[in-house]
Amino acid sequence: MDALDRMFERKNLSKLVGCPDGKAVGFQVGWIDEEGDSSHTQVCISSEHGVFAVTGSGDDASGPVWRSDGSKFAYLQGHDGLLQVFARDADGGNPRKLSDLPHGVVAVQQWCVKRRQLLVVAFQARPDTSKPIVSDYLPYKMDGTGYIAGEEISLYVLGEDDGSIQRVETPGADVKEARWAPTGDQLAIVVERCERQRHLTDLWIRSNDDAEFVQVTSQFPTVSSVAWAPDGKAVAFAGSSIEGDSRIRLQGWDLVGEKALLFSPLELASPSGLQWREDGQAVVAIEAHRSTQRIVACEREGGFSVVVDKPREITEFWMSPDAPMPALDRRGHSSGSAVETGFVGRHSGGSAGRLQPGR
């Protein structure tokens, strides 16, 4: 029972995302309410002024996603039984609701200051559970989610000023990810294939709003964590080479030369958090290394250097403009994960500057 009690006491941190100016970091805290037999999530911000909760402890929330100039951030919060997009100033003030989609929002992907728009993935349709559901593809149901057969998840552009919403016509089935290039014109998306097995995904890119999407990958069963190079001339992503293989490796595509980038064949410990170095010559990622993880910088044409190599269990990180910033623990201590000045996670030594958000 002690182990079970510790599980209920634990708070888990995830979705770590840093403010572009390097002065703050946002994250999501999740925990289990044993008495209420439910789970909850809370959005928090950590800055030089301390840690504050953006949403209440009883709310279900997700995020945050920073505006590209760092002045505001967006997050998801429940409203009338559906998750909708809300926004606040960087200091947590001036909260306002941005979206009012009839079936709710799945995730905020990006907030581009040049376009004054947000990319959001939202439900276009939800399954009708009042009658038998017929599915001709798998998976039709997900643990913790329920039936997904009959769902349609589409990509939308949300205006930050007036809340205007516009659906983006995309190939394939459900949209899993979407990212504008730093210039704000090119758009990369990850979509499920229209096949019997919907877990297979591909990367597509269009050059501008009026262009058609062009398929970039077909050789990888799964693609995720798309990251644009600072100059918008290349993309990096996590991809598996064999269907069903848990090993994920760093992949990339040069849009100018229309060729694959020859990253070192390192095994990624986590597909999340791929970040390009500011010079655009390397991608920083989390490598699986001797039963733990380390952060490495993978050069575009092969070779790599170790950025962080300490006995830790890391699942996420964020690199500020000046130096690496927090990473996340895979399991955490009995009291949960914690944010430190350099890292979040398990380590063998002391913990300087650790911040533990309250419930």
RODO-2510 file (C-alpha; in nm, 4 decimals, decimal comma):
residues 359
     n   res          X          Y          Z
     1     m     0,0000     0,0000     0,0000
     2     d     0,2929     0,2351     0,0578
     3     a     0,3827     0,2259    -0,3115
     4     l     0,0197     0,2880    -0,4085
     5     d    -0,0068     0,5770    -0,1648
     6     r     0,3087     0,7318    -0,3083
     7     m     0,1638     0,7041    -0,6589
     8     f    -0,1421     0,9050    -0,5555
     9     e     0,0772     1,1672    -0,3895
    10     r     0,2961     1,2106    -0,6968
    11     k     0,2731     1,5092    -0,9263
    12     n     0,4045     1,4634    -1,2788
    13     l     0,5432     1,7442    -1,4908
    14     s     0,5202     1,7469    -1,8693
    15     k     0,4879     1,9645    -2,1802
    16     l     0,7855     2,1796    -2,0883
    17     v     0,8128     2,4856    -2,3144
    18     g     1,0354     2,7882    -2,2727
    19     c     0,9567     3,1503    -2,3453
    20     p     1,1471     3,2649    -2,6569
    21     d     1,3269     3,5377    -2,4576
    22     g     1,4593     3,2766    -2,2136
    23     k     1,3075     3,4476    -1,9071
    24     a     1,0354     3,1950    -1,8225
    25     v     0,9312     2,8365    -1,8750
    26     g     0,5833     2,6866    -1,8785
    27     f     0,4824     2,3326    -1,7938
    28     q     0,1869     2,1121    -1,7115
    29     v     0,1346     1,9418    -1,3736
    30     g    -0,0782     1,6296    -1,3458
    31     w    -0,1940     1,4313    -1,0434
    32     i    -0,4490     1,1764    -0,9311
    33     d    -0,7334     1,2618    -0,6933
    34     e    -0,7750     0,9380    -0,4986
    35     e    -1,0919     1,0426    -0,3156
    36     g    -1,2593     1,1764    -0,6270
    37     d    -1,1374     0,8863    -0,8413
    38     s    -1,0206     1,1299    -1,1087
    39     s    -0,7109     1,2866    -1,2583
    40     h    -0,6375     1,6554    -1,3048
    41     t    -0,3946     1,8788    -1,4904
    42     q    -0,2795     2,2312    -1,4201
    43     v    -0,0790     2,4815    -1,6264
    44     c     0,2053     2,6598    -1,4437
    45     i     0,4675     2,9219    -1,5295
    46     s     0,8127     2,9463    -1,3686
    47     s     1,0112     3,2693    -1,4011
    48     e     1,2524     3,4854    -1,2027
    49     h     0,9522     3,5917    -0,9946
    50     g     0,8748     3,2335    -0,8861
    51     v     0,6179     2,9720    -0,9860
    52     f     0,2498     3,0489    -1,0326
    53     a    -0,0457     2,8400    -1,1453
    54     v    -0,2311     2,9692    -1,4497
    55     t    -0,5340     2,7450    -1,3980
    56     g    -0,7114     2,6252    -1,0849
    57     s    -0,6357     2,2954    -0,9140
    58     g    -0,9779     2,1584    -1,0073
    59     d    -0,9520     2,2532    -1,3747
    60     d    -0,8476     2,0274    -1,6587
    61     a    -0,5956     2,2186    -1,8622
    62     s    -0,3187     2,1675    -2,1168
    63     g    -0,0285     2,3703    -2,2441
    64     p     0,1132     2,6298    -2,2535
    65     v     0,2308     2,7484    -2,5985
    66     w     0,4196     3,0789    -2,6131
    67     r     0,3596     3,3500    -2,8705
    68     s     0,6724     3,3664    -3,0845
    69     d     0,7704     3,7062    -2,9376
    70     g     0,7271     3,5805    -2,5807
    71     s     0,4667     3,8447    -2,4889
    72     k     0,1770     3,6012    -2,4354
    73     f     0,0998     3,2333    -2,4044
    74     a    -0,1971     3,0161    -2,4978
    75     y    -0,3325     2,7094    -2,3201
    76     l    -0,6356     2,4817    -2,3159
    77     q    -0,8942     2,4956    -2,0394
    78     g    -1,2360     2,3429    -1,9942
    79     h    -1,5349     2,5599    -2,0836
    80     d    -1,8936     2,4277    -2,0959
    81     g    -1,7633     2,0722    -2,1016
    82     l    -1,5140     2,1264    -2,3872
    83     l    -1,1482     2,2277    -2,4037
    84     q    -1,1072     2,5708    -2,5620
    85     v    -0,8108     2,8008    -2,6263
    86     f    -0,7379     3,0714    -2,3696
    87     a    -0,4559     3,3271    -2,3666
    88     r    -0,2749     3,5390    -2,1078
    89     d     0,0040     3,7932    -2,1005
    90     a     0,3486     3,6588    -2,0132
    91     d     0,3078     3,7638    -1,6487
    92     g    -0,0180     3,5661    -1,6236
    93     g    -0,2503     3,8647    -1,6447
    94     n    -0,5275     3,9614    -1,8862
    95     p    -0,6879     3,6168    -1,9363
    96     r    -0,9219     3,5807    -2,2319
    97     k    -1,0942     3,3064    -2,4274
    98     l    -0,9925     3,2818    -2,7934
    99     s    -1,1819     2,9860    -2,9384
   100     d    -1,5371     2,8578    -2,9417
   101     l    -1,5172     2,5412    -3,1506
   102     p    -1,8319     2,3259    -3,1300
   103     h    -1,6497     1,9970    -3,0582
   104     g    -1,3552     2,1302    -2,8606
   105     v    -0,9811     2,1641    -2,9215
   106     v    -0,7249     1,8834    -2,9058
   107     a    -0,4065     2,0929    -2,8870
   108     v    -0,2536     2,4314    -2,9610
   109     q     0,0382     2,3716    -3,1962
   110     q     0,1944     2,7144    -3,2442
   111     w     0,1383     3,0907    -3,2048
   112     c     0,2999     3,3009    -3,4779
   113     v     0,3398     3,6741    -3,4115
   114     k     0,4132     3,7492    -3,7786
   115     r     0,0786     3,6055    -3,8835
   116     r    -0,1080     3,7030    -3,5636
   117     q    -0,2551     3,3541    -3,5760
   118     l    -0,2463     3,0254    -3,3871
   119     l    -0,2355     2,6742    -3,5301
   120     v    -0,4793     2,4478    -3,3462
   121     v    -0,5782     2,0860    -3,3923
   122     a    -0,9453     2,0372    -3,3142
   123     f    -1,2319     1,7932    -3,3524
   124     q    -1,4329     1,8403    -3,6684
   125     a    -1,6613     1,5556    -3,5606
   126     r    -1,7048     1,3332    -3,2547
   127     p    -1,8423     0,9762    -3,2433
   128     d    -2,2110     0,9296    -3,1600
   129     t    -2,2010     0,6826    -2,8702
   130     s    -2,5812     0,6620    -2,8479
   131     k    -2,5826     0,4020    -3,1248
   132     p    -2,3471     0,1248    -3,2432
   133     i    -2,0172     0,2534    -3,3778
   134     v    -1,8871     0,0905    -3,6958
   135     s    -1,5153     0,1152    -3,7669
   136     d    -1,3171    -0,0022    -4,0685
   137     y    -0,9769     0,0939    -3,9243
   138     l    -0,7663     0,0487    -3,6106
   139     p    -0,7315     0,1650    -3,3426
   140     y    -1,1002     0,2315    -3,2796
   141     k    -1,0625     0,2903    -2,9049
   142     m    -0,7923     0,4286    -2,6762
   143     d    -0,7315     0,3750    -2,3049
   144     g    -0,8228     0,6879    -2,1142
   145     t    -0,9871     0,8401    -2,4209
   146     g    -1,2641     0,6018    -2,5197
   147     y    -1,3959     0,5475    -2,8705
   148     i    -1,2105     0,7328    -3,1434
   149     a    -1,3831     0,5657    -3,4384
   150     g    -1,5916     0,8364    -3,6030
   151     e    -1,3655     1,1175    -3,4833
   152     e    -1,2294     1,3645    -3,7339
   153     i    -0,9370     1,5789    -3,6203
   154     s    -0,8557     1,8719    -3,8459
   155     l    -0,6158     2,1652    -3,8549
   156     y    -0,7436     2,5191    -3,8014
   157     v    -0,5960     2,8688    -3,8080
   158     l    -0,7228     3,0816    -3,5189
   159     g    -0,6987     3,4620    -3,5327
   160     e    -0,5559     3,6137    -3,2157
   161     d    -0,7428     3,9444    -3,2551
   162     d    -1,0981     3,8412    -3,3390
   163     g    -1,1048     3,4644    -3,2725
   164     s    -1,1785     3,3964    -3,6414
   165     i    -1,1390     3,0310    -3,7338
   166     q    -1,0481     2,8789    -4,0694
   167     r    -1,0052     2,5105    -4,1483
   168     v    -0,6892     2,4146    -4,3388
   169     e    -0,7458     2,1599    -4,6151
   170     t    -0,4967     1,8800    -4,5585
   171     p    -0,4219     1,5403    -4,7172
   172     g    -0,4520     1,2109    -4,5331
   173     a    -0,6684     1,1412    -4,2306
   174     d    -0,6375     1,3044    -3,8856
   175     v    -0,3790     1,5790    -3,8333
   176     k    -0,1331     1,4983    -3,5536
   177     e     0,1083     1,7942    -3,5692
   178     a     0,1528     2,1261    -3,7508
   179     r     0,4369     2,3801    -3,7541
   180     w     0,4946     2,7017    -3,9469
   181     a     0,8504     2,7772    -4,0523
   182     p     1,0149     3,0756    -3,8761
   183     t     0,9271     3,2906    -4,1785
   184     g     0,5575     3,2155    -4,1237
   185     d     0,4882     3,1017    -4,4801
   186     q     0,5884     2,7339    -4,5083
   187     l     0,3779     2,4832    -4,3157
   188     a     0,4736     2,1291    -4,2133
   189     i     0,2123     1,8799    -4,0956
   190     v     0,2101     1,5214    -3,9717
   191     v    -0,1024     1,3317    -4,0745
   192     e    -0,2289     0,9771    -4,0419
   193     r    -0,2490     0,7684    -4,3564
   194     c    -0,5912     0,6809    -4,4937
   195     e    -0,5369     0,3099    -4,4352
   196     r    -0,6736     0,0344    -4,2139
   197     q    -0,3943     0,1074    -3,9648
   198     r    -0,4286     0,4736    -3,8725
   199     h    -0,1219     0,4799    -3,6484
   200     l     0,0983     0,5189    -3,9595
   201     t     0,1940     0,8830    -4,0213
   202     d     0,3714     1,0936    -4,2838
   203     l     0,5248     1,4386    -4,3119
   204     w     0,3819     1,6848    -4,5665
   205     i     0,4977     2,0416    -4,6418
   206     r     0,3509     2,3318    -4,8385
   207     s     0,5513     2,6389    -4,9428
   208     n     0,2776     2,8982    -4,8804
   209     d    -0,0941     2,9344    -4,8082
   210     d    -0,1906     2,8967    -5,1742
   211     a     0,0308     2,5965    -5,2521
   212     e    -0,0584     2,2286    -5,2343
   213     f     0,0934     2,0035    -4,9693
   214     v     0,3817     1,7873    -5,0927
   215     q     0,4532     1,4529    -4,9283
   216     v     0,8056     1,4383    -4,7832
   217     t     0,8102     1,0943    -4,6161
   218     s     0,6639     0,7552    -4,6947
   219     q     0,9497     0,5285    -4,5855
   220     f     0,8952     0,5804    -4,2104
   221     p     0,6008     0,4090    -4,0381
   222     t     0,5754     0,6929    -3,7864
   223     v     0,6850     1,0563    -3,7863
   224     s     0,6650     1,3025    -3,4961
   225     s     0,8189     1,6089    -3,3288
   226     v     0,8725     1,8199    -3,6401
   227     a     1,1176     2,1077    -3,5897
   228     w     1,2087     2,3737    -3,8481
   229     a     1,5659     2,4958    -3,8925
   230     p     1,6082     2,8673    -3,8078
   231     d     1,6414     2,9581    -4,1779
   232     g     1,3365     2,7522    -4,2802
   233     k     1,5425     2,5484    -4,5276
   234     a     1,5342     2,2156    -4,3423
   235     v     1,3197     2,0190    -4,0998
   236     a     1,4139     1,7614    -3,8390
   237     f     1,1816     1,4962    -3,7011
   238     a     1,1737     1,1698    -3,5091
   239     g     1,1037     0,8609    -3,7165
   240     s     1,1026     0,4843    -3,6843
   241     s     1,2434     0,2699    -3,9647
   242     i     1,0457    -0,0478    -3,8932
   243     e     0,6763    -0,0663    -3,8093
   244     g     0,6308    -0,1723    -3,4489
   245     d     0,9952    -0,1018    -3,3616
   246     s     1,0218     0,1080    -3,0468
   247     r     1,3590     0,2471    -3,1546
   248     i     1,3249     0,6038    -3,2809
   249     r     1,6001     0,7919    -3,4594
   250     l     1,6620     1,1499    -3,5622
   251     q     1,5720     1,2168    -3,9252
   252     g     1,5786     1,5292    -4,1392
   253     w     1,5019     1,6771    -4,4801
   254     d     1,6848     1,9485    -4,6726
   255     l     1,4198     2,1458    -4,8653
   256     v     1,6729     2,3216    -5,0874
   257     g     1,8682     2,0149    -5,1955
   258     e     1,5600     1,7909    -5,1647
   259     k     1,7598     1,5254    -4,9839
   260     a     1,7720     1,3548    -4,6471
   261     l     1,9978     1,4956    -4,3755
   262     l     2,2621     1,2467    -4,2594
   263     f     2,2275     1,2711    -3,8837
   264     s     2,4164     1,0229    -3,6649
   265     p     2,2077     0,7059    -3,6193
   266     l     2,1557     0,7631    -3,2462
   267     e     1,8573     0,6119    -3,0720
   268     l     1,6312     0,8785    -2,9265
   269     a     1,5143     0,8222    -2,5705
   270     s     1,2199     1,0532    -2,6311
   271     p     1,0823     1,1875    -2,9592
   272     s     0,9735     1,5116    -2,7923
   273     g     1,1738     1,8294    -2,7661
   274     l     1,3849     1,8331    -3,0824
   275     q     1,5454     2,1769    -3,1045
   276     w     1,7764     2,3267    -3,3635
   277     r     2,0879     2,5046    -3,2498
   278     e     2,0776     2,8763    -3,3317
   279     d     2,3380     2,8379    -3,6081
   280     g     2,1159     2,5816    -3,7832
   281     q     2,3988     2,3282    -3,8085
   282     a     2,2837     2,0819    -3,5412
   283     v     1,9722     1,9473    -3,3711
   284     v     1,9697     1,8970    -2,9945
   285     a     1,7885     1,5853    -2,8751
   286     i     1,7654     1,3294    -2,5938
   287     e     1,9637     1,0134    -2,6609
   288     a     1,9106     0,6763    -2,4954
   289     h     2,2488     0,6035    -2,3387
   290     r     2,3418     0,3131    -2,1080
   291     s     1,9973     0,2757    -1,9516
   292     t     1,9739     0,6500    -1,8837
   293     q     1,9511     0,9548    -2,1077
   294     r     2,1767     1,2361    -2,2150
   295     i     2,1331     1,5462    -2,4275
   296     v     2,3336     1,5547    -2,7504
   297     a     2,3805     1,7930    -3,0429
   298     c     2,3618     1,6055    -3,3756
   299     e     2,5367     1,7708    -3,6701
   300     r     2,3555     1,7985    -4,0046
   301     e     2,6098     1,5876    -4,1906
   302     g     2,6897     1,3348    -3,9187
   303     g     2,8768     1,3423    -3,5919
   304     f     2,7546     1,4631    -3,2554
   305     s     2,8680     1,6246    -2,9316
   306     v     2,7393     1,5684    -2,5794
   307     v     2,5620     1,8686    -2,4261
   308     v     2,4582     1,7081    -2,0959
   309     d     2,5986     1,3784    -1,9717
   310     k     2,5000     1,3082    -1,6116
   311     p     2,3249     1,0139    -1,4393
   312     r     1,9705     1,1363    -1,4942
   313     e     1,6447     1,0201    -1,6424
   314     i     1,5375     1,2879    -1,8879
   315     t     1,2217     1,2947    -2,0971
   316     e     1,1995     1,6612    -2,1987
   317     f     1,4235     1,9643    -2,2165
   318     w     1,4243     2,3171    -2,3435
   319     m     1,7283     2,5077    -2,4668
   320     s     1,7266     2,8791    -2,4002
   321     p     1,9054     3,1215    -2,6351
   322     d     2,2064     3,1118    -2,3998
   323     a     2,2252     2,7630    -2,2456
   324     p     2,0295     2,4393    -2,1863
   325     m     1,7338     2,4828    -1,9539
   326     p     1,5075     2,2348    -1,7712
   327     a     1,4571     1,8715    -1,8639
   328     l     1,1994     1,6344    -1,7225
   329     d     1,2209     1,3205    -1,5139
   330     r     1,0738     0,9988    -1,6567
   331     r     0,9338     0,8763    -1,3232
   332     g     1,0369     1,1267    -1,0585
   333     h     1,0744     1,0775    -0,6879
   334     s     0,7874     0,9658    -0,4629
   335     s     0,6742     1,3272    -0,4467
   336     g     0,6826     1,3653    -0,8236
   337     s     0,8944     1,5517    -1,0759
   338     a     1,0573     1,8844    -0,9956
   339     v     1,1875     2,1826    -1,1898
   340     e     1,5492     2,2774    -1,1246
   341     t     1,7531     2,5690    -1,2540
   342     g     1,9333     2,3422    -1,4974
   343     f     1,7170     2,0330    -1,5136
   344     v     1,4039     1,8650    -1,4010
   345     g     1,4575     1,5077    -1,2966
   346     r     1,6346     1,2372    -1,1081
   347     h     1,9988     1,2824    -1,0251
   348     s     2,2580     1,1363    -0,7905
   349     g     2,3674     1,4567    -0,6186
   350     g     2,1944     1,7454    -0,4449
   351     s     1,9254     1,9603    -0,6035
   352     a     2,0040     2,3280    -0,6306
   353     g     1,7226     2,5623    -0,7200
   354     r     1,4462     2,3027    -0,7272
   355     l     1,0923     2,4331    -0,7635
   356     q     0,8012     2,2124    -0,6655
   357     p     0,4593     2,3451    -0,7755
   358     g     0,1852     2,3045    -0,5187
   359     r    -0,1417     2,1283    -0,5791
***
